[in-house]
Amino acid sequence: MRLSIVVCAYNEEKSIGLLLKNLQSQKVPSEIADREIIVVASGCTDKTVNKVKENLNGKAKIKIIEEETRQGKASALNKAFQVSTGDYVVLIPADVEPAEDALFNLLAPFRDGDVSAVSGRPIQNPKRESKSFATHMAQTTYRLWEKLMKKLDGNGQMAHCSGEFMAIRSSAKTTIPDGCAADDSYIAIIAKKKGTIRFAADAVCYNLLPSNIVDYINQRRRWLYGHLQTKEATGEYPTVMDTIVLSKPNIALQVLTEEIREQPKRLHYLISATAVEAAIYLLSITDHVFRRQHGVWPIIRSTKYT
């Protein structure tokens, strides 16, 4: 078996080198005999490409695809899919750091031949944890998502993977529509039509959550807009909290009840996140009605390593 790892990058000179070293040193299941890393550098104006070239002599073959301008993540992934040769394809942004054994844990569920996609579990990087109110709200939404994935895992209902760390069989590769703002949701729906999606809770990756309210709203607004796009394009909502409320409200209520029971001292973050989410719904629906484009989104600065 062969593995392709796709890394999408835009001005990630601070993190891309560390990520490539991490990916080349990660353990993988014994049936995977070879791996390649495909970096799509989109409109980079810093030293991202140079940092990639410094890591060419490693355990994995590294391919570089350079886009002269940023055309959106959908464009980058489509280019990577065209040249990928792996039986499995891992998708990870350049600003994410997989934990120890994360790649092995992400790929192990494919030993079940019915599995078409696997989602990892992103969490706030503990070394760079922010104490801001916005970060605490973001952590609340991450916990809700994790609880939902665990509840849906293994029963054929999962229809979402985290774009921070996910893997698909090669047979689930697809052409992502131009302007798609939630490529992970779109890919997951396509994968669900070909098999089962699993949640690998031990496949942990570290990232940075938004540390101010503007970045939090902008990120959530784009995600929800992308989820509405996915429903329009595929006829099915991804199974995330902001859409499960519409499609399976009983499950959403169960998840919220569990969060309140397990995190009573953080109830104010849940209430705040819910109130902000209502405003984001209005913004996203307005964006959807007026066809605002989120395919090439503004950088969420507080989620980047500096």
C-alpha positions, 0 to 999 in steps of 0.5 A, spaced: 500 500 500 502 507 498 500 513 502 499 520 499 499 526 504 497 532 501 499 539 505 496 546 503 500 552 504 499 559 504 505 563 507 507 558 512 514 559 512 514 558 520 511 551 520 511 548 514 518 545 515 516 542 522 510 539 519 514 536 514 519 533 519 513 530 523 510 527 517 516 523 515 518 521 522 510 518 523 509 511 524 504 508 519 501 501 519 505 496 516 501 495 510 503 501 507 510 500 504 511 507 501 509 514 502 509 521 498 508 528 501 505 533 496 505 540 498 501 545 494 504 552 495 498 557 493 501 564 492 506 564 497 510 570 498 514 568 503 520 562 504 515 557 504 517 554 498 524 554 500 523 551 506 519 545 503 526 544 498 530 544 504 526 538 506 526 534 500 531 529 502 527 525 507 524 518 508 518 520 503 518 523 496 516 530 496 512 533 490 511 541 490 505 544 486 506 552 486 500 556 484 502 563 482 496 566 486 491 563 491 485 560 488 482 557 494 483 550 497 478 547 493 483 548 487 489 546 491 486 539 493 484 538 486 491 539 483 494 535 488 488 529 487 490 529 480 498 527 481 497 523 488 498 516 487 497 513 494 491 508 496 490 512 501 490 520 501 491 524 508 489 531 508 492 536 512 494 544 512 501 546 513 499 550 520 497 543 523 502 539 528 500 531 528 501 528 535 505 522 536 502 516 533 497 520 530 498 518 523 498 511 525 491 512 528 488 515 523 490 510 518 489 504 522 481 504 521 482 503 513 483 495 515 476 495 515 474 494 507 468 498 508 471 504 511 472 510 506 474 516 510 477 517 517 477 523 521 482 525 526 481 530 532 484 537 532 485 540 539 488 547 541 496 546 541 497 546 549 504 549 548 500 555 545 494 556 549 490 562 549 486 564 555 482 569 551 474 568 551 474 567 544 479 561 545 474 558 550 468 559 546 472 555 540 474 550 545 467 549 547 465 548 539 470 543 538 468 539 544 461 539 542 463 536 535 468 531 538 462 529 542 457 528 536 463 525 532 463 519 538 456 519 538 455 518 530 461 513 529 461 506 527 453 507 526 453 509 519 451 516 520 457 520 520 458 525 514 463 529 516 471 529 517 475 535 520 479 538 514 485 539 520 486 532 519 483 527 515 484 521 510 480 518 504 481 512 500 483 513 493 476 511 490 473 517 494 477 522 491 473 527 487 473 534 484 471 539 489 467 545 486 470 551 485 469 556 490 467 551 495 468 554 502 468 547 506 472 542 502 472 537 508 464 537 508 464 536 501 469 530 500 466 527 506 459 527 503 462 524 497 466 518 501 459 517 505 456 514 498 462 510 497 462 507 504 463 508 512 466 514 515 470 513 522 472 518 527 479 516 530 479 520 537 486 518 538 489 521 531 490 528 535 493 534 531 494 540 534 492 547 531 491 554 534 484 556 535 481 563 534 483 568 540 479 574 538 472 574 537 472 577 530 477 571 528 472 567 531 466 569 527 469 570 521 472 562 521 465 560 523 461 564 518 465 561 513 464 554 515 457 554 516 457 558 509 460 552 506 456 547 510 450 550 506 454 550 500 455 542 501 447 541 502 446 545 496 451 541 492 450 534 494 443 534 497 445 532 504 448 536 510 454 534 513 454 532 520 456 538 524 453 541 530 450 547 526 447 543 521 445 537 526 440 542 529 436 542 523 437 535 521 437 531 527 435 536 533 434 530 538 442 528 537 444 535 538 440 536 544 443 529 547 450 532 545 448 539 549 446 535 555 452 531 555 456 538 555 452 541 560 453 535 565 460 534 564 462 542 564 458 545 568 463 551 570 464 552 563 456 553 561 457 561 560 462 559 554 456 554 551 451 560 552 456 565 549 457 560 543 450 559 542 448 566 542 454 568 537 452 562 533 445 565 532 448 571 529 453 567 525 447 563 522 444 570 520 450 572 516 451 565 513 444 565 510 445 572 508 452 570 504 448 564 501 442 568 499 447 573 496 452 568 493 458 571 497 464 568 495 468 564 501 472 560 497 478 564 497 478 566 504 481 572 508 487 569 513 485 568 520 491 571 523 490 569 530 490 561 528 497 562 525 504 561 528 508 567 528 
